[in-house]
């Protein structure tokens, strides 16, 4: 019968243990271990959020994003759960943060991955470690797990990266070309991110990488960007970049057309050779990134879990599954996890868990719903000329009103499962030289009311953004339901009709009989905390859906 480790140990804590890196920089870690003699497997968690903050789960109960006292930076895992079950929990500050020395130059600084390699090997040699090391933590911690695993430290045996971003470059699959303000916000405290980072010596990665003349030219170009000038808080971060150099780097590079400027590149996940258990919730783009991680890693064993709702902070969810994973790989206990299919997902609407073998599902019936006249979404393509639908968006300096066009399906005749990656292919023209496209998908009930997907954080089912000038696709990487954008800026000629392809995320949802799907296309948002930098010009948008321009929504329908 499968077994898992039980809580039998008390906890001993060693604070501010300093570990010297290859260049002499000392990194600070706190060690939580069983209060008995002996050797145990260890679980490492490192970030720039501050190690001392991570033990506050003893005082704070987990709560959902957007709720009172929610803090999105308490993500290292709970030592009070892990240590009594026979694990050493090592929580550390990356260089340039918290109690560590050195410079911090952003979340994807190669030095962090090399530091992680050395930290894993240091842990393996300690008298309290049996030589088996894993890594844990979500979000920032998860990304660092993957980057350390790519370095292949000999004693790193398995990782558990949940809510991982394997490609958060603004010109990649997430928000291609569009300034997404939230990306750079975690350094600052506030209701959307919690406590923020713990900086002691943050510097600009872009300034270090470029010559003085190149940096000055790029900086002046961004300062004079009329779109960015509408957002005084963010323009200020560029004008005075040393008060928040990481955020300034995001603003400097968000719409660059040159690889040397890029802040973040996709991870070479195929270099990961150890077992990986990844996952996240069906919210924001966490599921899409988890599936990219699952499909990209080269390890012999990989698992994935997609959960309902959001992952609360402080992070305590998934701990039982995490113990099953590490009990097998670090302790050699048969927990039964190796006998299960690799993918476990919750199906919203059906409200049940289900195992799968692959992603996307091989039984997917790819179904096109065409944009049609009278704001309809139909399975029948247009066979004649239909006039374009239009909306005019004024800039946010003029109005907070978001203009859009919406297209709605007929009522579904029976419960219909949509599970997989979704995409929109549409033809459009604008009367200016650029704009943002935002596509949202909603479920509507019999009375035309929206079914709220995630109260307080994400009412719609899914969405994504695309800057018109970054419409170019990487055909080699693109797949059904997942168009992949190249890092290539192309001019937009006013009045010209272009085809735009946009991934709008990975989703699972059973649409109830009598319900409809509604797709909205707009160009601006007005949600504080997750804002995108929108055009400073008034822009006329025309969406085409005729015989020569068959615009459509691509849905992954799963047969009964």
C-alpha positions, 0 to 999 in steps of 0.5 A: 500500500502506498505510504508517505512520510508522517510528521514525527520530528521537531524543528531546529532553525539556523538563521543567516548561514552564509555560503560563499560563491565562486566570486567571493559573494556570500549568500544568506540562507536559513536552515530548518531541519529535524531536531535530531542527529542524522542525515536527511534529504533537503529542499532548497527555495531561493528568491529575491522576496526575502527569506525572513518573510517566508516563515510568516505562514505561522501567523498568516492563513492562506488567502486568495489573490485580491483578498485582505492581507494577501501577499503574493511573495510568500511562496517558499513553502511551509517548513512547519509542514516539511521538516516534521516529515523528515526534510531539511528546508533551506530558504535563501536570499539571491545575491543583491537581496535580503541578507545576501551580498552582491548585485541583483540584476533581474529575475533571469540573471545567469548568476542566480542559476550558477549560484543555485548550482553551487548552493545545491552542491554545498547543501549536499555536503552538509552533515545534516544532508544525505546527499539528495537535494530537491528544489521547491517554491512557486512563481519566482522560486519556480523559475529559478528551479528550472534555471538551476536544473538546466545547469545540471548540478549533480546532487539535484535529484528532482524539482517541483516548479508550480506557477512557473514562467518559462517564457515571460519575454514581452515579445514571446507567447505572452503579451507579444510586444505589449508593455505589460506593467504588472511584469515589473511591479513585484519590486514595489509593495502594493495590493497587487503583489504584496510585500514586493522584493527585498532589494539591497543592491539592484542594478540595471541588466540592460545598462550593464549589457549595452555600451553607454551610447547604446543605453543612452539612445534606448533610454531617450527613445523610451522617454520620448515615447508618447504612449508611455508619457501618459502613465506618469508613474511609469514614465518616472521609473524611466526618468529616474531609473535607479530607484527601480532598475528592474522595472526600468529594464522592463520598460526599456525592452518591452517593445524592442526589435533587437535580441541584444536588448531582450531582458528574458529569453525562453529557457532551454528546457530540454537540458533538464534531465531530472524528474519535474513536477510542474503545474498551476491553476486555470487562471491568468497564463499559469496553465499555459506556462505549465504546459510549456514546461511539461512539454519542454523538459527533457527529463525521464519522468515529468508530471503536471497538475492543473488546479481550480481557482488560484493558488493562495498565499502563503503557499501551502497547497500542493504540499501533500502532492509535493511530499509524495513526489519527493518521498519517491525521488529523494527517499525511495518510498513507493508513494504510488505516484509513479503508477499514475498517468502524468497529467492530473487536471481539474475540469471546471464545469464538470467539477471533477479531476481527470488523468490524461497522458498528453497535451494537447489531448490527441482526441481534440476536435479542433473547431472553428467559430467564424466571426460573422455579421450581427456580432455572431460566432458561427461554425459556418464560414462567410460565403459572401461579402460582409461589412467590417465591424468598427470601434474607435478607441480614444487614449487613456489620457482622454477617457477610461471608457473601453470600446470594443466589438463582441461576438457571441455563439448560439446557445450550446445545444448540449454540455460541451467540453473545451480543453486545450490551447485556444487561438484567435485568427482575425483580419483587421485594419487601423488608421494609425501606425500601431495599436494593441489588440486584446481578446477576451473570452467569456461564458454567458448564461441563458439570460446573457449574464457573464459567468464569473470565472474567478471572482476578484481576479479574472472574471472572464475565461481567458485573454491575451494581448498583441501589439499590432507591429509584433504580429509576425509569427515563428511558423516553426514553433506555431502549432494548432491553438498556439500561434507563436510570435517571432521577436520581429517588429513589422510596420503597420500601414494605416488602412492596410488589412493584416491577419493577426493570430493570437494565442489566448491561453490554455483552458478547460471548461464544460460549457453548459447546455443553453450557455453561450461563448462571447469573444470581445476584441478591444485595445485598452484596459483600465484595471489598476495593477495589471495595466498595459501601455495603450496608444496615445492616439485615437485609433479607428479599428476595423475587424473584417469577416468576409469570404476573403477574410475568414476571421475565426476563434479556434476551440479545442472541443473534446468529444464525449 
